[in-house]
């Protein structure tokens, strides 16, 4: 195998290396390109032709659609080891959503033509990819249902706990979303998000320093997320 093909600590290793022989793995490796993006930079634009199979190596990104009025609807937030192109990559020739970096990020990109050829020749690889696509879809659907059934305070609490426990693994973190983006994610107005955060601060649940959030009372916040 090409010694330059390094996929340690990368889910690409599980996806490809465990399912392909050395010859086909070299095809993947030879076409692999890493791209760096600064926070706020667009990685994928809705309507853009799909040319790559993209994997998030580091950073944090948001997947979203834009309606005819220009309003964004955030679909999900992708973390390292997530595939950011799985929602459209096999169903259409153009992306049905956009991807923007929330933090400085690095993507690992493979040529779509190579991946399509390999999948057509390797049933085990195809099944592995189908499983990953299904898990992505399940996560998006379930998160959306959970958020939508909550009241305003519960939605904001749920999102804060999501960042603390799933993204940053800490109760103090720099919020990667603006107040407007938070509102788009949980289906609220920006004003409601601002007011709810202010209420949490006044109640002693949070401390807020600009974009930095410190969860002071996780138990209370968890109760709001569950029953709010």
N, CA, C and O of each residue as an XYZ file, in Angstrom:
912
protein
N       0.841     -1.204      0.000
C       0.000      0.000      0.000
C       0.870      1.245      0.000
O       1.952      1.261      0.588
N       0.394      2.275     -0.657
C       1.125      3.538     -0.707
C       1.455      4.007      0.703
O       0.539      4.203      1.501
N       2.745      4.196      1.046
C       3.115      4.614      2.407
C       2.607      6.006      2.746
O       2.570      6.385      3.917
N       2.214      6.775      1.728
C       1.693      8.117      1.986
C       0.230      8.124      2.363
O      -0.332      9.170      2.686
N      -0.390      6.948      2.322
C      -1.818      6.858      2.641
C      -1.976      6.611      4.135
O      -1.906      5.469      4.589
N      -2.183      7.655      4.884
C      -2.309      7.535      6.331
C      -3.736      7.846      6.741
O      -4.217      8.961      6.538
N      -4.406      6.875      7.312
C      -5.791      7.061      7.750
C      -5.969      6.637      9.198
O      -7.084      6.325      9.616
N      -4.889      6.622      9.971
C      -5.032      6.251     11.364
C      -5.912      7.273     12.080
O      -5.914      8.459     11.750
N      -6.659      6.783     13.068
C      -7.597      7.619     13.826
C      -8.615      8.268     12.904
O      -9.110      9.356     13.199
N      -8.933      7.622     11.800
C      -9.839      8.191     10.810
C     -10.845      7.121     10.416
O     -10.460      5.979     10.166
N     -12.108      7.462     10.357
C     -13.126      6.467     10.047
C     -12.997      5.967      8.613
O     -13.564      4.933      8.259
N     -12.254      6.696      7.791
C     -11.994      6.209      6.443
C     -11.264      4.871      6.492
O     -11.432      4.023      5.616
N     -10.462      4.699      7.521
C      -9.732      3.429      7.675
C     -10.714      2.272      7.796
O     -10.563      1.246      7.132
N     -11.732      2.447      8.657
C     -12.732      1.395      8.837
C     -13.533      1.182      7.562
O     -13.811      0.047      7.175
N     -13.900      2.277      6.916
C     -14.779      2.197      5.752
C     -14.095      1.544      4.560
O     -14.668      0.674      3.905
N     -12.870      1.968      4.285
C     -12.198      1.492      3.081
C     -11.159      0.406      3.323
O     -11.160     -0.623      2.648
N     -10.276      0.635      4.284
C      -9.172     -0.308      4.463
C      -9.636     -1.708      4.837
O      -8.985     -2.688      4.473
N     -10.739     -1.820      5.551
C     -11.227     -3.124      5.968
C     -12.068     -3.799      4.893
O     -12.464     -4.955      5.042
N     -12.342     -3.070      3.800
C     -13.221     -3.612      2.769
C     -12.580     -3.713      1.387
O     -13.174     -4.274      0.467
N     -11.370     -3.172      1.240
C     -10.737     -3.139     -0.072
C      -9.393     -3.847     -0.048
O      -8.705     -3.876      0.973
N      -9.028     -4.421     -1.202
C      -7.698     -4.995     -1.323
C      -6.686     -3.870     -1.554
O      -7.066     -2.709     -1.713
N      -5.413     -4.218     -1.571
C      -4.367     -3.198     -1.640
C      -4.446     -2.383     -2.923
O      -4.227     -1.172     -2.901
N      -4.754     -3.032     -4.036
C      -4.816     -2.319     -5.319
C      -5.892     -1.243     -5.297
O      -5.647     -0.109     -5.709
N      -7.089     -1.594     -4.815
C      -8.184     -0.627     -4.777
C      -7.960      0.429     -3.699
O      -8.365      1.581     -3.858
N      -7.313      0.034     -2.601
C      -7.019      1.019     -1.565
C      -6.052      2.070     -2.074
O      -6.142      3.235     -1.685
N      -5.132      1.677     -2.932
C      -4.203      2.643     -3.521
C      -4.925      3.628     -4.431
O      -4.501      4.776     -4.569
N      -6.020      3.183     -5.056
C      -6.828      4.091     -5.874
C      -7.432      5.181     -4.988
O      -7.438      6.359     -5.347
N      -7.940      4.766     -3.821
C      -8.506      5.728     -2.872
C      -7.433      6.703     -2.399
O      -7.637      7.917     -2.396
N      -6.298      6.160     -2.004
C      -5.228      6.984     -1.438
C      -4.675      7.985     -2.447
O      -4.407      9.138     -2.106
N      -4.509      7.544     -3.676
C      -3.919      8.420     -4.693
C      -4.824      9.597     -5.026
O      -4.354     10.643     -5.473
N      -6.131      9.423     -4.805
C      -7.051     10.509     -5.129
C      -7.472     11.350     -3.937
O      -8.274     12.274     -4.078
N      -6.930     11.032     -2.752
C      -7.333     11.732     -1.530
C      -6.715     13.123     -1.468
O      -5.510     13.280     -1.665
N      -7.542     14.136     -1.194
C      -7.059     15.516     -1.090
C      -7.627     16.138      0.189
O      -8.831     16.065      0.433
N      -6.775     16.739      0.994
C      -7.226     17.451      2.185
C      -7.363     18.937      1.877
O      -6.513     19.528      1.212
N      -8.447     19.531      2.372
C      -8.696     20.949      2.147
C      -8.947     21.633      3.487
O      -9.636     21.086      4.348
N      -8.392     22.821      3.661
C      -8.549     23.582      4.897
C      -9.533     24.735      4.680
O      -9.525     25.389      3.637
N     -10.375     24.966      5.682
C     -11.369     26.032      5.617
C     -11.351     26.818      6.919
O     -11.245     26.247      8.004
N     -11.455     28.134      6.794
C     -11.518     28.979      7.977
C     -12.957     29.056      8.473
O     -13.892     28.830      7.704
N     -13.138     29.372      9.746
C     -14.480     29.541     10.309
C     -15.265     30.557      9.485
O     -14.768     31.645      9.193
N     -16.485     30.199      9.114
C     -17.326     31.065      8.304
C     -17.215     30.817      6.817
O     -18.004     31.358      6.043
N     -16.251     30.009      6.397
C     -16.044     29.760      4.975
C     -16.975     28.648      4.487
O     -17.188     27.654      5.181
N     -17.527     28.830      3.282
C     -18.418     27.836      2.695
C     -17.607     26.667      2.143
O     -16.659     26.857      1.382
N     -17.992     25.466      2.537
C     -17.332     24.245      2.076
C     -18.087     23.651      0.896
O     -17.487     23.251     -0.102
N     -19.398     23.598      1.020
C     -20.275     23.106     -0.042
C     -21.410     24.114     -0.217
O     -21.988     24.572      0.768
N     -21.726     24.457     -1.444
C     -22.824     25.393     -1.731
C     -23.990     24.631     -2.329
O     -23.815     23.847     -3.262
N     -25.182     24.859     -1.794
C     -26.391     24.223     -2.308
C     -26.493     24.433     -3.816
O     -26.343     25.554     -4.301
N     -26.747     23.362     -4.552
C     -26.842     23.428     -6.002
C     -25.540     23.102     -6.711
O     -25.528     22.897     -7.925
N     -24.444     23.052     -5.967
C     -23.134     22.771     -6.558
C     -23.065     21.311     -7.010
O     -23.629     20.433     -6.358
N     -22.385     21.053     -8.111
C     -22.249     19.702     -8.629
C     -21.415     18.857     -7.672
O     -20.399     19.317     -7.150
N     -21.847     17.630     -7.447
C     -21.141     16.730     -6.543
C     -19.966     16.093     -7.278
O     -20.153     15.337     -8.231
N     -18.770     16.403     -6.831
C     -17.566     15.837     -7.443
C     -16.749     15.009     -6.453
O     -15.969     14.144     -6.850
N     -16.938     15.283     -5.162
C     -16.128     14.638     -4.131
C     -16.980     13.898     -3.112
O     -18.153     14.214     -2.910
N     -16.377     12.927     -2.488
C     -16.929     12.251     -1.321
C     -16.176     12.841     -0.135
O     -14.985     12.577      0.026
N     -16.850     13.639      0.702
C     -16.157     14.461      1.699
C     -16.379     13.963      3.123
O     -17.473     13.556      3.514
N     -15.297     14.016      3.865
C     -15.255     13.535      5.250
C     -14.615     14.628      6.101
O     -13.599     15.203      5.711
N     -15.204     14.916      7.264
C     -14.670     15.975      8.124
C     -13.569     15.401      9.012
O     -13.836     14.595      9.904
N     -12.336     15.821      8.760
C     -11.203     15.320      9.521
C     -11.039     16.064     10.844
O     -10.717     15.454     11.864
N     -11.260     17.381     10.830
C     -11.183     18.168     12.061
C     -12.057     19.403     11.925
O     -12.364     19.841     10.816
N     -12.459     19.967     13.075
C     -13.286     21.165     13.067
C     -14.745     20.884     13.367
O     -15.085     19.865     13.967
N     -15.598     21.796     12.946
C     -17.035     21.716     13.191
C     -17.732     22.456     12.059
O     -17.330     23.564     11.704
N     -18.781     21.852     11.484
C     -19.477     22.483     10.359
C     -20.982     22.366     10.549
O     -21.464     21.511     11.291
N     -21.710     23.233      9.872
C     -23.171     23.146      9.870
C     -23.653     22.794      8.465
O     -23.125     23.293      7.472
N     -24.666     21.924      8.397
C     -25.335     21.587      7.155
C     -26.684     22.292      7.181
O     -27.405     22.199      8.174
N     -27.038     22.994      6.109
C     -28.267     23.779      6.118
C     -28.810     23.999      4.720
O     -28.086     23.903      3.730
N     -30.092     24.296      4.660
C     -30.753     24.691      3.415
C     -31.185     26.148      3.524
O     -31.376     26.665      4.625
N     -31.335     26.796      2.400
C     -31.784     28.192      2.360
C     -33.094     28.265      1.597
O     -33.174     27.807      0.458
N     -34.142     28.847      2.224
C     -35.432     28.920      1.554
C     -35.455     30.106      0.587
O     -34.513     30.899      0.569
N     -36.520     30.243     -0.222
C     -36.578     31.311     -1.229
C     -36.462     32.722     -0.656
O     -36.107     33.654     -1.377
N     -36.759     32.889      0.641
C     -36.657     34.219      1.252
C     -35.245     34.498      1.767
O     -34.953     35.596      2.239
N     -34.367     33.485      1.671
C     -33.003     33.657      2.149
C     -32.789     33.186      3.572
O     -31.679     33.280      4.094
N     -33.838     32.679      4.210
C     -33.727     32.196      5.580
C     -33.098     30.812      5.607
O     -33.457     29.944      4.811
N     -32.163     30.609      6.522
C     -31.489     29.319      6.647
C     -32.230     28.403      7.613
O     -32.818     28.849      8.598
N     -32.186     27.117      7.305
C     -32.684     26.094      8.220
C     -31.561     25.093      8.427
O     -31.212     24.340      7.517
N     -30.994     25.088      9.637
C     -29.886     24.188      9.917
C     -30.402     22.751     10.027
O     -31.335     22.475     10.782
N     -29.788     21.843      9.270
C     -30.182     20.439      9.254
C     -29.524     19.697     10.405
O     -30.181     18.984     11.164
N     -28.216     19.880     10.519
C     -27.466     19.225     11.583
C     -26.086     19.857     11.696
O     -25.688     20.656     10.849
N     -25.370     19.499     12.734
C     -23.991     19.937     12.916
C     -23.101     18.702     12.825
O     -23.339     17.704     13.504
N     -22.078     18.779     11.985
C     -21.182     17.643     11.780
C     -19.889     17.848     12.548
O     -19.344     18.951     12.608
N     -19.412     16.753     13.135
C     -18.188     16.744     13.932
C     -17.105     15.955     13.207
O     -17.390     15.315     12.195
N     -15.878     15.986     13.698
C     -14.845     15.144     13.110
C     -15.281     13.679     13.078
O     -15.915     13.180     14.008
N     -14.926     13.013     11.997
C     -15.292     11.624     11.709
C     -16.706     11.513     11.158
O     -17.245     10.410     11.067
N     -17.322     12.646     10.785
C     -18.621     12.619     10.113
C     -18.417     12.817      8.615
O     -17.501     13.519      8.188
N     -19.287     12.187      7.823
C     -19.267     12.369      6.370
C     -20.235     13.492      6.021
O     -21.434     13.381      6.277
N     -19.722     14.568      5.442
C     -20.556     15.748      5.222
C     -21.265     15.719      3.872
O     -22.017     16.639      3.550
N     -21.034     14.670      3.077
C     -21.665     14.625      1.760
C     -22.661     13.476      1.612
O     -23.201     13.272      0.524
N     -22.914     12.722      2.683
C     -23.734     11.523      2.553
C     -25.202     11.788      2.242
O     -25.881     10.906      1.718
N     -25.712     12.984      2.552
C     -27.139     13.223      2.375
C     -27.544     13.353      0.910
O     -28.697     13.085      0.572
N     -26.635     13.754      0.042
C     -26.975     13.949     -1.368
C     -26.163     13.089     -2.315
O     -26.536     12.908     -3.474
N     -25.063     12.564     -1.827
C     -24.015     12.090     -2.719
C     -24.439     10.967     -3.674
O     -23.882     10.854     -4.766
N     -25.410     10.136     -3.285
C     -25.828      9.049     -4.169
C     -27.253      9.230     -4.699
O     -27.755      8.361     -5.411
N     -27.905     10.332     -4.368
C     -29.300     10.513     -4.761
C     -29.483     11.538     -5.870
O     -30.528     11.559     -6.521
N     -28.493     12.383     -6.094
C     -28.636     13.452     -7.074
C     -27.260     13.892     -7.549
O     -26.249     13.527     -6.948
N     -27.212     14.671     -8.618
C     -25.931     15.135     -9.168
C     -25.469     16.428     -8.515
O     -24.307     16.816     -8.642
N     -26.396     17.101     -7.807
C     -26.070     18.376     -7.169
C     -26.458     18.349     -5.700
O     -27.406     17.667     -5.312
N     -25.728     19.088     -4.892
C     -26.018     19.131     -3.462
C     -27.350     19.821     -3.189
O     -27.666     20.849     -3.788
N     -28.130     19.236     -2.271
C     -29.410     19.815     -1.863
C     -29.279     20.658     -0.601
O     -30.288     21.074     -0.031
N     -28.067     20.911     -0.162
C     -27.835     21.684      1.053
C     -26.441     22.296      0.973
O     -25.632     21.933      0.120
N     -26.184     23.225      1.876
C     -24.870     23.864      1.962
C     -24.161     23.410      3.234
O     -24.789     22.934      4.179
N     -22.841     23.566      3.235
C     -22.029     23.250      4.407
C     -21.080     24.415      4.642
O     -20.355     24.822      3.735
N     -21.084     24.956      5.863
C     -20.204     26.066      6.222
C     -19.443     25.722      7.495
O     -19.992     25.117      8.415
N     -18.184     26.111      7.535
C     -17.343     25.831      8.707
C     -17.744     26.728      9.872
O     -17.836     27.946      9.722
N     -17.981     26.122     11.031
C     -18.252     26.878     12.253
C     -16.948     27.169     12.994
O     -16.846     28.138     13.747
N     -15.965     26.315     12.766
C     -14.613     26.487     13.287
C     -13.652     26.235     12.130
O     -14.061     25.729     11.085
N     -12.399     26.578     12.302
C     -11.406     26.193     11.309
C     -11.486     24.671     11.148
O     -11.430     23.931     12.130
N     -11.617     24.221      9.910
C     -11.896     22.812      9.658
C     -11.040     22.269      8.519
O     -10.543     23.012      7.672
N     -10.887     20.943      8.531
C     -10.169     20.254      7.461
C     -11.049     19.111      6.954
O     -11.534     18.299      7.741
N     -11.249     19.054      5.648
C     -11.993     17.944      5.053
C     -11.046     17.051      4.268
O     -10.054     17.509      3.700
N     -11.373     15.778      4.251
C     -10.658     14.808      3.435
C     -11.590     14.468      2.277
O     -12.717     14.024      2.497
N     -11.128     14.672      1.048
C     -11.985     14.538     -0.127
C     -11.465     13.455     -1.063
O     -10.285     13.427     -1.414
N     -12.368     12.566     -1.458
C     -12.050     11.503     -2.395
C     -12.844     11.727     -3.675
O     -13.960     12.246     -3.634
N     -12.276     11.340     -4.802
C     -12.946     11.530     -6.078
C     -14.214     10.683     -6.136
O     -14.173      9.471     -5.923
N     -15.343     11.335     -6.425
C     -16.618     10.634     -6.436
C     -16.647      9.531     -7.486
O     -17.247      8.478     -7.270
N     -16.004      9.769     -8.613
C     -15.981      8.763     -9.679
C     -15.269      7.496     -9.214
O     -15.668      6.390     -9.578
N     -14.211      7.655     -8.406
C     -13.498      6.483     -7.876
C     -14.359      5.727     -6.878
O     -14.407      4.497     -6.894
N     -15.049      6.478     -5.996
C     -15.891      5.845     -4.976
C     -17.048      5.096     -5.622
O     -17.372      3.984     -5.205
N     -17.670      5.687     -6.629
C     -18.792      5.035     -7.318
C     -18.344      3.735     -7.970
O     -19.056      2.732     -7.922
N     -17.168      3.755     -8.576
C     -16.632      2.547     -9.216
C     -16.375      1.450     -8.190
O     -16.720      0.290     -8.414
N     -15.769      1.818     -7.065
C     -15.465      0.846     -6.018
C     -16.729      0.239     -5.423
O     -16.783     -0.962     -5.159
N     -17.744      1.071     -5.214
C     -19.002      0.595     -4.636
C     -19.690     -0.398     -5.569
O     -20.254     -1.398     -5.125
N     -19.636     -0.107     -6.860
C     -20.282     -0.988     -7.840
C     -19.616     -2.355     -7.898
O     -20.216     -3.329     -8.354
N     -18.371     -2.422     -7.434
C     -17.614     -3.674     -7.505
C     -17.488     -4.374     -6.153
O     -16.993     -5.500     -6.083
N     -17.931     -3.717     -5.080
C     -17.691     -4.252     -3.748
C     -18.947     -4.135     -2.892
O     -19.264     -3.065     -2.373
N     -19.658     -5.258     -2.755
C     -20.916     -5.250     -2.012
C     -20.744     -4.938     -0.535
O     -21.601     -4.287      0.063
N     -19.641     -5.395      0.067
C     -19.414     -5.153      1.486
C     -19.217     -3.665      1.752
O     -19.730     -3.126      2.732
N     -18.467     -3.006      0.867
C     -18.268     -1.559      0.985
C     -19.596     -0.829      0.826
O     -19.875      0.120      1.559
N     -20.415     -1.265     -0.128
C     -21.720     -0.643     -0.362
C     -22.623     -0.766      0.861
O     -23.285      0.197      1.248
N     -22.648     -1.953      1.468
C     -23.472     -2.162      2.655
C     -22.987     -1.307      3.819
O     -23.799     -0.775      4.577
N     -21.685     -1.170      3.968
C     -21.119     -0.344      5.034
C     -21.545      1.107      4.861
O     -21.925      1.771      5.825
N     -21.481      1.589      3.635
C     -21.890      2.969      3.362
C     -23.380      3.171      3.589
O     -23.793      4.194      4.134
N     -24.195      2.196      3.172
C     -25.640      2.290      3.397
C     -25.955      2.387      4.881
O     -26.845      3.134      5.288
N     -25.216      1.623      5.691
C     -25.416      1.685      7.134
C     -25.100      3.060      7.686
O     -25.831      3.575      8.533
N     -24.022      3.656      7.216
C     -23.644      4.982      7.691
C     -24.656      6.031      7.238
O     -24.991      6.934      8.005
N     -25.143      5.925      6.014
C     -26.155      6.856      5.519
C     -27.429      6.751      6.350
O     -28.043      7.766      6.679
N     -27.826      5.530      6.688
C     -29.037      5.331      7.490
C     -28.881      5.938      8.879
O     -29.820      6.537      9.404
N     -27.692      5.787      9.481
C     -27.470      6.351     10.818
C     -27.503      7.873     10.784
O     -28.019      8.503     11.707
N     -26.956      8.467      9.728
C     -27.006      9.926      9.586
C     -28.461     10.390      9.493
O     -28.863     11.329     10.181
N     -29.244      9.728      8.641
C     -30.652     10.104      8.469
C     -31.430      9.911      9.766
O     -32.238     10.764     10.135
N     -31.195      8.796     10.462
C     -31.896      8.532     11.728
C     -31.593      9.618     12.753
O     -32.497     10.102     13.435
N     -30.321     10.002     12.865
C     -29.924     11.018     13.839
C     -30.625     12.338     13.560
O     -31.140     12.974     14.480
N     -30.649     12.756     12.292
C     -31.283     14.019     11.927
C     -32.774     13.988     12.229
O     -33.314     14.947     12.781
N     -33.441     12.902     11.873
C     -34.884     12.786     12.095
C     -35.203     12.790     13.581
O     -36.097     13.513     14.022
N     -34.481     11.990     14.355
C     -34.769     11.881     15.783
C     -34.478     13.185     16.518
O     -35.252     13.596     17.383
N     -33.358     13.845     16.179
C     -33.045     15.130     16.818
C     -34.117     16.163     16.511
O     -34.529     16.919     17.391
N     -34.568     16.195     15.260
C     -35.600     17.151     14.875
C     -36.891     16.913     15.651
O     -37.517     17.863     16.122
N     -37.292     15.649     15.787
C     -38.516     15.325     16.518
C     -38.395     15.690     17.993
O     -39.333     16.221     18.587
N     -37.236     15.405     18.579
C     -37.023     15.721     19.995
C     -37.116     17.223     20.228
O     -37.770     17.675     21.168
N     -36.459     17.990     19.369
C     -36.448     19.447     19.526
C     -37.841     20.027     19.338
O     -38.270     20.874     20.122
N     -38.551     19.581     18.307
C     -39.837     20.189     17.954
C     -40.920     19.979     19.009
O     -41.861     20.768     19.090
N     -40.802     18.926     19.819
C     -41.852     18.663     20.807
C     -41.646     19.459     22.098
O     -42.486     19.421     22.997
N     -40.525     20.178     22.184
C     -40.226     20.938     23.390
C     -40.710     22.376     23.281
O     -40.893     22.907     22.185
N     -40.915     23.000     24.448
C     -41.217     24.425     24.480
C     -39.925     25.212     24.298
O     -38.846     24.628     24.200
N     -40.036     26.539     24.252
C     -38.892     27.383     23.924
C     -37.702     27.145     24.845
O     -36.585     26.943     24.369
N     -37.927     27.167     26.160
C     -36.824     26.995     27.108
C     -36.195     25.606     26.968
O     -34.978     25.456     27.068
N     -37.029     24.605     26.739
C     -36.527     23.250     26.582
C     -35.652     23.093     25.357
O     -34.675     22.344     25.381
N     -35.993     23.794     24.282
C     -35.197     23.705     23.050
C     -33.807     24.301     23.249
O     -32.809     23.714     22.829
N     -33.743     25.457     23.884
C     -32.445     26.096     24.109
C     -31.613     25.263     25.079
O     -30.409     25.095     24.880
N     -32.253     24.739     26.133
C     -31.546     23.893     27.099
C     -30.995     22.654     26.414
O     -29.851     22.267     26.656
N     -31.793     22.031     25.565
C     -31.372     20.836     24.835
C     -30.142     21.124     23.979
O     -29.205     20.327     23.945
N     -30.146     22.259     23.292
C     -29.034     22.620     22.415
C     -27.758     22.870     23.213
O     -26.678     22.440     22.807
N     -27.876     23.559     24.340
C     -26.703     23.822     25.178
C     -26.103     22.523     25.722
O     -24.884     22.362     25.763
N     -26.964     21.612     26.134
C     -26.478     20.325     26.639
C     -25.849     19.513     25.513
O     -24.871     18.798     25.733
N     -26.398     19.619     24.328
C     -25.822     18.939     23.159
C     -24.387     19.397     22.924
O     -23.501     18.576     22.687
N     -24.157     20.709     22.992
C     -22.801     21.221     22.804
C     -21.886     20.769     23.943
O     -20.743     20.374     23.708
N     -22.384     20.827     25.154
C     -21.561     20.483     26.315
C     -21.171     19.009     26.325
O     -20.017     18.678     26.599
N     -22.115     18.125     26.031
C     -21.881     16.688     26.213
C     -21.489     15.941     24.935
O     -20.828     14.904     24.996
N     -21.896     16.469     23.784
C     -21.643     15.759     22.532
C     -20.529     16.378     21.706
O     -19.787     15.669     21.026
N     -20.408     17.705     21.764
C     -19.414     18.389     20.932
C     -18.129     18.687     21.692
O     -17.044     18.325     21.236
N     -18.238     19.344     22.852
C     -17.051     19.839     23.542
C     -16.641     19.008     24.766
O     -15.511     19.129     25.238
N     -17.537     18.176     25.281
C     -17.258     17.359     26.467
C     -16.765     18.230     27.629
O     -15.827     17.879     28.346
N     -17.430     19.370     27.783
C     -17.073     20.317     28.849
C     -18.284     21.191     29.141
O     -19.125     21.413     28.270
N     -18.367     21.685     30.372
C     -19.496     22.534     30.746
C     -19.195     24.011     30.552
O     -20.029     24.866     30.850
N     -18.011     24.307     30.056
C     -17.679     25.670     29.634
C     -17.089     25.581     28.232
O     -16.136     24.837     27.998
N     -17.654     26.338     27.308
C     -17.222     26.236     25.917
C     -17.580     27.527     25.178
O     -18.406     28.319     25.634
N     -16.939     27.713     24.033
C     -17.269     28.856     23.177
C     -18.346     28.421     22.205
O     -18.142     27.510     21.402
N     -19.481     29.069     22.281
C     -20.631     28.707     21.448
C     -20.290     28.914     19.976
O     -19.954     30.031     19.581
N     -20.367     27.866     19.150
C     -19.987     28.001     17.745
C     -21.061     28.633     16.872
O     -20.791     29.020     15.735
N     -22.278     28.738     17.397
C     -23.386     29.322     16.650
C     -23.700     30.719     17.152
O     -23.583     31.005     18.344
N     -24.100     31.583     16.234
C     -24.622     32.886     16.642
C     -26.017     32.683     17.219
O     -26.590     31.601     17.091
N     -26.561     33.705     17.846
C     -27.932     33.597     18.375
C     -28.917     33.326     17.235
O     -29.878     32.575     17.399
N     -28.669     33.937     16.096
C     -29.525     33.724     14.927
C     -29.454     32.274     14.457
O     -30.479     31.678     14.128
N     -28.246     31.702     14.423
C     -28.095     30.313     14.008
C     -28.726     29.360     15.013
O     -29.300     28.342     14.627
N     -28.624     29.679     16.292
C     -29.297     28.859     17.305
C     -30.798     28.830     17.043
O     -31.435     27.779     17.115
N     -31.346     29.990     16.740
C     -32.778     30.087     16.467
C     -33.152     29.255     15.246
O     -34.187     28.588     15.242
N     -32.317     29.291     14.211
C     -32.576     28.517     13.000
C     -32.523     27.021     13.275
O     -33.273     26.245     12.682
N     -31.642     26.626     14.166
C     -31.477     25.212     14.478
C     -32.679     24.655     15.236
O     -33.129     23.545     14.953
N     -33.203     25.420     16.198
C     -34.276     24.899     17.050
C     -35.662     25.421     16.673
O     -36.637     25.148     17.373
N     -35.755     26.171     15.570
C     -37.062     26.629     15.100
C     -37.691     27.700     15.958
O     -38.890     27.654     16.234
N     -36.891     28.673     16.385
C     -37.371     29.784     17.196
C     -36.973     31.094     16.524
O     -36.269     31.093     15.514
N     -37.429     32.213     17.094
C     -36.956     33.507     16.625
C     -35.671     33.861     17.377
O     -35.429     33.371     18.480
N     -34.868     34.704     16.774
C     -33.632     35.140     17.426
C     -33.931     35.812     18.755
O     -33.205     35.622     19.731
N     -34.999     36.599     18.793
C     -35.375     37.307     20.015
C     -35.699     36.322     21.141
O     -35.341     36.551     22.297
N     -36.373     35.233     20.798
C     -36.707     34.233     21.820
C     -35.467     33.556     22.378
O     -35.387     33.282     23.575
N     -34.505     33.289     21.515
C     -33.251     32.676     21.968
C     -32.521     33.624     22.916
O     -32.066     33.210     23.982
N     -32.410     34.887     22.532
C     -31.725     35.882     23.365
C     -32.412     36.009     24.721
O     -31.748     36.052     25.756
N     -33.738     36.068     24.712
C     -34.489     36.209     25.956
C     -34.323     34.974     26.843
O     -34.174     35.101     28.058
N     -34.348     33.780     26.243
C     -34.212     32.548     27.018
C     -32.830     32.435     27.644
O     -32.706     32.035     28.802
N     -31.793     32.781     26.893
C     -30.432     32.763     27.446
C     -30.306     33.745     28.606
O     -29.649     33.460     29.607
N     -30.943     34.903     28.460
C     -30.917     35.908     29.519
C     -31.621     35.395     30.771
O     -31.171     35.635     31.892
N     -32.739     34.680     30.568
C     -33.457     34.101     31.707
C     -32.615     33.038     32.409
O     -32.589     32.970     33.638
N     -31.931     32.213     31.625
C     -31.063     31.183     32.213
C     -29.941     31.827     33.029
O     -29.559     31.327     34.087
N     -29.428     32.931     32.524
C     -28.356     33.634     33.248
C     -28.895     34.211     34.553
O     -28.260     34.077     35.599
N     -30.060     34.850     34.498
C     -30.647     35.449     35.694
C     -31.015     34.395     36.730
O     -30.966     34.657     37.932
N     -31.384     33.203     36.266
C     -31.759     32.115     37.168
C     -30.544     31.390     37.747
O     -30.694     30.467     38.547
N     -29.357     31.802     37.349
C     -28.144     31.185     37.864
C     -27.803     29.853     37.229
O     -26.995     29.095     37.765
N     -28.419     29.560     36.080
C     -28.154     28.298     35.386
C     -26.889     28.410     34.539
O     -26.124     27.455     34.408
N     -26.687     29.600     33.965
C     -25.548     29.844     33.084
C     -24.787     31.082     33.520
O     -25.310     31.954     34.213
N     -23.526     31.127     33.088
C     -22.769     32.367     33.050
C     -22.394     32.580     31.591
O     -21.965     31.648     30.911
N     -22.556     33.802     31.116
C     -22.318     34.096     29.703
C     -21.293     35.209     29.590
O     -21.466     36.297     30.140
N     -20.214     34.913     28.861
C     -19.170     35.903     28.617
C     -18.991     36.029     27.103
O     -18.127     35.375     26.519
N     -19.808     36.868     26.474
C     -19.756     36.968     25.024
C     -20.249     35.669     24.402
O     -21.409     35.298     24.583
N     -19.364     34.959     23.658
C     -19.729     33.685     23.052
C     -19.411     32.489     23.958
O     -19.732     31.346     23.632
N     -18.780     32.772     25.091
C     -18.438     31.690     26.019
C     -19.604     31.415     26.963
O     -20.151     32.318     27.596
N     -19.962     30.139     27.033
C     -21.047     29.689     27.906
C     -20.467     28.817     29.011
O     -19.701     27.894     28.734
N     -20.821     29.098     30.248
C     -20.465     28.222     31.361
C     -21.759     27.730     32.002
O     -22.547     28.525     32.515
N     -21.970     26.428     31.969
C     -23.160     25.844     32.589
C     -22.876     25.675     34.074
O     -22.034     24.864     34.460
N     -23.567     26.426     34.898
C     -23.345     26.429     36.338
C     -24.174     25.347     37.018
O     -23.714     24.702     37.960
N     -25.388     25.153     36.539
C     -26.297     24.178     37.152
C     -26.782     23.214     36.070
O     -27.852     23.406     35.492
N     -25.989     22.179     35.801
C     -26.321     21.221     34.747
C     -27.590     20.438     35.082
O     -28.386     20.131     34.194
N     -27.776     20.120     36.347
C     -28.955     19.345     36.742
C     -30.247     20.101     36.428
O     -31.204     19.521     35.915
N     -30.269     21.388     36.738
C     -31.449     22.210     36.461
C     -31.653     22.343     34.950
O     -32.778     22.250     34.459
N     -30.557     22.561     34.219
C     -30.647     22.696     32.762
C     -31.156     21.395     32.137
O     -31.952     21.415     31.199
N     -30.690     20.277     32.664
C     -31.145     18.976     32.177
C     -32.645     18.796     32.422
O     -33.352     18.254     31.573
N     -33.122     19.242     33.563
C     -34.546     19.158     33.871
C     -35.370     19.984     32.898
O     -36.430     19.550     32.447
N     -34.880     21.179     32.576
C     -35.588     22.023     31.607
C     -35.596     21.353     30.237
O     -36.613     21.369     29.544
N     -34.461     20.761     29.842
C     -34.370     20.103     28.535
C     -35.319     18.912     28.439
O     -35.888     18.654     27.378
N     -35.490     18.192     29.534
C     -36.326     16.998     29.534
C     -37.812     17.313     29.606
O     -38.620     16.654     28.951
N     -38.180     18.327     30.406
C     -39.597     18.587     30.655
C     -40.078     19.903     30.073
O     -41.269     20.207     30.124
N     -39.142     20.702     29.510
C     -39.530     22.002     28.992
C     -40.153     21.923     27.607
O     -40.531     22.948     27.040
